[in-house]
Every structure is written in C-alpha cells, then in structure tokens.
C-alpha cells in the first residue's frame, strides 16, 4: 500500500534518500558501505545486489536475451538496449546548458563540454608535446606517431587505425551493424553524427 500512497518511511542516514521498505533501504546502504556480498565464481567481480550479479554472468555465458525490434542487435541487459534504441528514435535527452546541442548519451554530453566549452588541455603527447582536452583525443593522435592499427575485424584479417574505419568496413564488407540513411537522398552513413552533418547541408545550415 505504501507504493500506491507514495509513503517512504525509511530514510538513509547518509544521503537522506527515502524508501518504502526496510529491505530496499538495506540494499541501498551497501552503496555507502561498499559491501558487495554477491561474488562471481568465474572472476573476481563482486556486486551489492543479486540482480547485478545475474546481469554480469551474461558476460561469461554470452547470453543476450534483449533484442532490438528495429535491427539485429542483441544485448545482455535492458540499459544498453534502451541506449541503443535512441539510434533509431533519434531521441537526445541530454541537453548542453551552454549551447543548444543535445546528445543521446550522457557521456557524449560530458565529452562535448570538455571539447567545446573548456580550454583545459591536461593530456600531452609524449612524442611531440601537443596538448589535448580528452584522453581519447590523445590516444587517437598517438596513432599518427606509432602507425598502430588497434582496431581489428573479427571476420577477416583487416586492421584499422580509427574506429570509424572499422565500423564502415563491418557495414560494407560483412553487413554487420546499422546504416544511418538520409531521408532526403538515401545516402548511407556509418555514424549518426555524420548523417547529422550531411542533413545540415540539405537544410543549408
């Protein structure tokens, strides 16, 4: 009945979050205590809730019961499936407070703020000293010095310097992944961001 009435009688003494049952409060309290009683017998990971362990076990079993109804992608948990669905719906719930850009994932918003709205460049190249705003930008830049091709195709022997090259190769050569198609001229793109840029050209932006 507390669920229907909205009553939350049990309060966390650390963060003041409230719960309808003492059991839910006890589970929540493990976040603050660091207690992780549910241990994986296949690796050294441990979890605060049994549900988290059950989801983790799919990493070992390879079980992916959640299927996208718009393409052939499958997932081991509902969270990744929900994020993937934004590829199809074009939903971008994370809005930048400093400009009018929106993003489908929270981490994309954070990266945007670092790249566009911040002048801090804490990452320096060990080869040439060039400074970068994010560690991922630095890693990509280092490839130009080392000639490394860290992205390998799981279907053939092809290797690539950049992730977008591998993604395009998988789409073109192995029909794996999802094309993003322009609704105006039907041109296909391997990344939704490339499609966004392309559509702006149609709109004259």
C-alpha positions in Angstrom: 0.0 0.0 0.0 2.9 2.3 0.6 3.8 2.0 -3.1 0.3 3.3 -4.0 0.3 6.0 -1.4 3.8 7.1 -2.1 4.9 6.7 1.5 8.6 6.3 2.1 9.2 5.8 5.8 12.7 4.5 5.7 15.4 7.2 5.3 19.1 6.7 4.5 21.2 8.4 7.2 24.0 9.2 4.8 22.2 10.8 1.8 18.6 11.2 3.1 17.2 9.1 0.2 13.9 7.5 1.3 12.5 4.0 0.7 9.1 2.2 1.1 10.6 -0.8 2.8 13.5 -1.5 5.2 14.8 -4.1 2.7 15.2 -1.6 0.0 17.0 0.7 2.4 19.3 -2.1 3.4 20.2 -2.8 -0.2 20.8 0.9 -0.8 23.0 1.2 2.3 25.6 -1.1 0.6 26.4 1.7 -1.8 27.7 3.8 1.1 29.3 0.9 3.0 31.0 -0.6 -0.1 29.6 -4.0 0.9 29.4 -6.4 -2.1 28.2 -9.8 -0.9 27.4 -11.3 -4.3 30.6 -12.6 -5.8 31.1 -14.0 -9.3 32.5 -17.6 -9.2 34.1 -17.1 -12.7 36.1 -13.9 -12.0 37.0 -11.6 -9.1 34.0 -9.2 -9.6 31.5 -8.6 -6.7 28.2 -6.8 -6.5 25.9 -5.2 -4.0 22.8 -6.8 -5.4 22.0 -10.2 -6.7 20.4 -8.7 -9.9 23.6 -7.0 -10.8 25.4 -10.4 -10.5 22.8 -12.1 -12.6 23.3 -9.5 -15.3 27.1 -9.8 -15.0 27.0 -13.6 -15.5 25.8 -13.0 -19.1 29.4 -11.7 -19.8 30.6 -15.2 -19.2 27.7 -17.2 -20.7 27.3 -14.9 -23.7 23.6 -14.8 -23.2 21.9 -11.7 -24.8 18.2 -12.0 -24.3 17.2 -8.4 -25.2 16.8 -7.9 -28.9 16.2 -4.6 -30.8 13.0 -4.9 -32.7 14.3 -2.5 -35.4 17.6 -4.2 -36.3 19.5 -7.4 -35.5 21.4 -6.1 -32.4 21.1 -8.0 -29.2 22.1 -7.0 -25.6 22.7 -8.7 -22.3 20.8 -6.0 -20.3 17.9 -3.6 -20.8 20.1 -0.5 -20.1 22.3 -0.9 -23.2 19.2 -1.8 -25.3 17.4 1.4 -24.2 20.5 3.5 -25.1 20.8 1.7 -28.5 17.1 2.5 -29.3 18.0 6.2 -29.4 20.0 5.4 -32.5 16.6 4.6 -34.2 14.4 7.1 -32.4 17.0 9.9 -32.7 16.0 10.8 -29.1 18.6 13.1 -27.5 17.5 13.7 -23.8 20.8 15.2 -22.6 21.0 18.9 -23.4 24.0 21.1 -23.0 23.4 24.0 -20.6 25.8 26.2 -22.5 24.5 25.8 -26.1 21.6 24.3 -27.9 23.2 20.9 -28.6 21.6 17.7 -27.4 23.0 14.2 -27.1 21.7 10.6 -26.9 24.2 9.6 -24.2 25.3 11.4 -21.0 28.9 10.6 -21.7 28.6 12.3 -25.1 27.3 15.4 -23.4 30.3 15.4 -20.9 32.8 14.9 -23.8 31.1 17.8 -25.7 31.5 20.2 -22.7 35.2 19.3 -22.4 35.9 19.6 -26.1 33.8 22.7 -26.9 33.3 24.7 -23.7 36.5 24.1 -21.9 40.0 25.4 -22.6 41.8 23.0 -20.2 44.1 20.6 -22.1 45.6 18.3 -19.4 46.7 15.5 -21.8 50.1 15.9 -23.6 51.5 13.8 -26.4 54.8 12.0 -25.3 56.1 12.3 -28.8 55.5 15.9 -29.8 54.1 17.6 -26.7 50.8 18.6 -28.3 48.1 19.1 -25.7 44.6 17.6 -25.8 41.3 18.1 -23.9 40.5 14.4 -23.6 42.4 11.2 -23.2 40.6 9.7 -26.1 41.8 12.5 -28.4 45.4 12.0 -27.2 45.1 8.2 -27.9 43.9 8.8 -31.4 46.7 11.3 -32.0 49.4 9.0 -30.8 48.4 6.6 -33.6 49.8 9.1 -36.1 53.3 8.7 -34.5 53.2 4.9 -33.9 51.4 3.8 -37.0 49.4 1.4 -34.8 46.2 -0.2 -36.1 44.5 -1.3 -32.9 41.0 -2.0 -34.4 40.9 -5.4 -36.0 38.0 -7.1 -37.8 36.7 -10.2 -36.2 35.7 -11.7 -39.6 38.9 -11.2 -41.6 42.5 -10.0 -41.2 41.9 -6.3 -41.9 43.1 -3.8 -39.2 42.4 -0.1 -38.9 43.9 3.0 -37.3 40.5 4.5 -36.4 37.3 3.0 -35.0 35.1 4.7 -37.6 37.2 2.9 -40.3 36.4 -0.5 -38.7 32.7 0.3 -38.3 32.4 1.2 -42.0 34.3 -1.9 -43.0 32.0 -4.1 -41.0 29.0 -2.5 -42.6 30.3 -2.6 -46.2 32.1 -6.0 -46.2 30.3 -8.1 -43.6 26.8 -6.5 -43.4 27.2 -6.0 -39.6 25.7 -3.0 -37.8 23.3 -0.3 -38.7 23.4 2.2 -41.6 22.1 5.7 -41.0 20.2 6.7 -44.1 19.4 10.2 -45.2 15.6 10.6 -45.6 16.2 13.1 -48.4 18.7 11.5 -50.8 19.0 8.0 -49.3 22.8 8.3 -48.8 24.1 6.0 -46.1 26.5 6.7 -43.2 28.2 4.6 -40.6 27.8 7.1 -37.8 24.7 9.1 -36.8 26.9 12.2 -36.3 28.0 12.0 -40.0 24.3 11.9 -41.0 23.5 14.9 -38.9 26.2 16.9 -40.6 25.0 15.7 -44.0 21.4 16.7 -43.3 22.5 20.2 -42.3 23.9 20.6 -45.9 20.5 19.8 -47.3 19.0 22.4 -45.0 21.6 25.0 -45.9 22.9 25.3 -42.3 
